[in-house]
Amino acid sequence: MASTSRGDSLPKVQCPNHPDTLLVEDYRAGDMICPECGLVVGDRVIDVGSEWRTFSNEKATKDPSRVGDAQNPLLNGAASFDEFGNSKYQNRRTMSSSDRAMLNAFKEITTMADRINLPRNIIDRTNNLFKQVYEQKSLKGRSNDAIASACLYIACRQEGVPRTFKEICAVSRISKKEIGRCFKLILKALETSVDLITTGDFMSRFCSNLGLPKQVQMAATYIAKKAVELDLVPGRSPISVAAAAIYMASQASTEKKTQKEIGDIAGVADVTIRQSYRLIYPRAADLFPPDFKFDTPVDKLPQL
């Protein structure tokens, strides 16, 4: 876990193992990373500076420099906001039903994204995807919440910071199966595509959430990549392969993790991890990086 030290006014996020090291901010993924050990010590980069600057000497009750958000170009009515950032639509009957539905969806998207600490660019892309789908009316019969959840999943994939279906499902009110159906329908309706996910897309986040050191993370990444190259896991999802690689690497190190611990973080069942692990276990000696320091030798690893 990250530690904070109180200064005069603001808390300081720092690596518990290297408190004097300057953290690297990854604004794309919304992470703060220790360059020494690779630990993700903050999963939400926040600008703590002032919201605005004013050079006015007038002491009025209303600060003229605070004008709130700009108009929302995604809404057909271009909903405007007052100086405090509140919508001017006090009476929602003044909005069109289309704008009202999209505004509700945008709020739901922002809420879901905030709960899993996704940055603003993901929210903006999700909103645009939702607007395209909504205006095409190509997913009639599907709830807006389901469409919004699927759009969030697609936006994460397209922005290079993929999340699993289960992670999206955990912050929405929609089932995994329904999100998966909408995902396929949206790709077809918009004639768009997403890059194939790989084991490396999840490895850093999974290992950091498990509190595993950099050596184990690097070993797990190497194992998963090697297993794919040797075609040991045909037909297995990248998430299950990543989970199995983490299990193997952790069992060979001093930082051992159970299948359940890894499954809870990766969002896969214990049996899924076991199935992928059994496929790579026979070639375990060929999968570890040459410089890996074993606490448990390969021939003593669990056979499951």
Disulfide bonds with the S-S distance in Angstrom:
none
